[in-house]
């Protein structure tokens, strides 16, 4: 987990900044106007892959900070995401936290519960957060007041920023795993069930970072692990 308050650095703020009236700040503005200054965006990367962790990030923006122009991480190139990670972390008055939930935890809890655990931990990792905007559906037992926004990474600047941090960190992790398990193509499939990845699973079997409760992985394990029931 990372819990970091960033320092002002004008020389690194070459990325464009959001105008105060940007539609991407609509949800944040509503909360700021209600007297809630520290608004955290929460998003994850890696729910669907067959291998590797789920990574969840929280990014807190305030109405007094300089907010770089961000977008849903899936709409950005890897190079642009890397640039924006630096811009987000170096922006004055921004707090970030990144949480990794391991494949073992995913198998123990199921993917939904594991993702919720990561989201709660990320929110708790930014002590300044007074309210959270969460990408997707509601998360039970959240540590701060919150609002869930379907496709929030395309509607909220703070959620979009969190999506960038989460995806960039997860891609970095999977590139590191590629050095250990090069047969599976983790450097370019990020653990998703591509034809290449599935063929490698059948030929070489599951690695320690594979999610053994996911059916394509479970099917190559003998005996197969017990399947967990998905509960909301």
N, C-alpha and C positions, 0 to 999 in steps of 0.2 A: 504494500500500500504506500502511496505517496501522499504527503500532506504538505503543500508548499504555498507560501505567500510569495508572489513574485515581486521583483524590484523594478522601479521605473528605469527605462533605458531608451531614450529618445532615438538613439542611433540605430536601434534594432526595430523601430516601429515604422518601417517603410511600407508595410502592408496597408491597404486602404482601410479607413475606419467607417463604421456605420454612422449614417446621419441619425440624429435623435428620433426622427419620425419614420424610420425604416419599418416596413411591415414585419420584418424579422424580429423586431423588438416589441411587437404588440402585446404579447403576454407579459413580458418583463415590465413594460410601461404601466400596465394595469396594476401590477403589484407594487411597483415603486410609488405610484400615485396614492396607493392605500397605506403608505408608510412602511412597507416592507422593503428594506434596502438591499439585503443580501439574498439574491435569487440564484439558486443552483439549477443548472441543467444536468440531467442524468441520461446517459445512453450507454448501450453495450455494443460489443462486436463479438461475433463468434457463436451465436446460438445454433446455427445450422451445421457447422462442420462435424466431421467424424472424429477429428483429433484436435488436441490442444485445448487451452483454457478458454473460458469466457472472460472477456476483459470489460470492465465497467469503469466509466469515468464520470466525474462530477466537475463542473466548471461554474464558479460563482462570478457573476457580473454585478456591478452596481451602477446606478445612474450617474455616479461621479467619475466612472472610469472611462478609459478609451477602449472601445470595443472593436476589434478587427473584423472586417467583413468576412464572414464564414458561410458555409453552405453544408448541406448534407454530405457527409464524407464520401458516399457512394457516387456523387456527382463530380468528384475531384480526382485529378491524377495523383499518383503517389508523390510526385515531386511537389505538387501544390500542397498536399496534406503536410508534408514535412516542413515546408515554409510556414504554414499556418500554425503548426505546433509551437514553433519558436515565437511567432507573433502573439499567440494566446498566452504563453507562459511569461513573456516579457512585458505584457501590457500592465500598466499601473492599476493597482486595486483589483487584481484577479487572483482567485484562489483555485487550486486544482487538486484532485485526488484521483488516483488510478488503482483499481483493485483487480486482482486476478483470481479466478475461481478454477481450481484444477480439474482435470478429467476425473480424478478419483471422487471429488466432491460432487461433480455432475452425476456420476454413476450412483453415488449414495443417495442423492436428494431427488433426482431427475432434473432435466434441463430447466424447467420453469422455476422450480424452487431455488435451484442454484443461481439462476439469473437474478431472482428477487433478493437472495442473500447478498449478491454482489452490489446490487443497487442500494440496499440499505447500508452496506458497509461504506460505499463511496460517499453517500450523503453524510454519514457520520464522520468521514475523513476530512471534511471541510467544516471546521468548527464554527465558522462564521455563518453558515447557511441558516436562514430563517424560514425559507420556503423552497420547495423543489418542484421543478417542471420535469416530468418523466416521459420519455418516449414510449408510446405504446399504451397498454392497458393498465388499470390500477394495480398497485403493489400493496399487499396487506402489511400491516404492522410497520408502517414507515416511520422513521425516527423524527421527522419534521412534517408539518402540514405540507400537502402536496396536491398537484393536479396532473392527471395523465392526459397526454395529447397524442392521438393516433397520427403517425407520420410527423411527429414533432420535430424531427431533425431537419425537415424542410420548412418549418413554420416558426421556429424559435431559435434565436441566435445562441442562447446558452446551451440548448440541447445539441445544436449543430456542432458547437465547439467541443462538447463532450464526445460526440460521435467521432470527431477527428482524432482526439487524443486516444480514444479506445481502439479505433481501427489501426492507427499508426503503431501503437504499442503491440497489438496482437500480431500484425504483420511482421514486426521485428522479432517477436518470439518464434514465429513459425519459420522464419529464415534461419534462426539459430538452431531449431530442431532439424532443419534440412541438412545441416552439417553433420548431424548424428545419424539421420535416417534418410540418405539421399534418394533411395529407391522410390519414395512415395511422392516426390515432387512438391513438398511443402513450401518451397520457395516461391512457387507460382500458383498453387491451388489453395494455399492457406488452410489445408486440412479438409476442404470441401470434397464431396464424393464425386469427383470427376471420373471419367472412364479410366484414365491412367491410374488414379488413386485406387479405384476398385480393383483393377487388374493386379496392382502391387499387393493389395490386401490378400487376394486369393493366392498369389504366388509366395509371399513372404510371411503372411500372417499379421497379427496385430502387434503393434509396439506398445511400450508402457504409456505412451501419451494418447493412445486411441481410447475413445469413449466406448467402453465395453457394453453399455446398455443400449447403444444405437444399433438398429437391426443389421446394417451391412457389416458391422464389426462383430456383432454377436453371432452372426451366421457362420463366421470362419473360426470361431472358438469352439473347442471340443473339450469338455461339455460346455454348452452355452450358458452364460450367466443368467440368473433369474431376471426377468424383465420387470422393471419398476412400473407401478401404475402412475399415470400422470394425474396429479391432483391440483386443483386450483385453490 
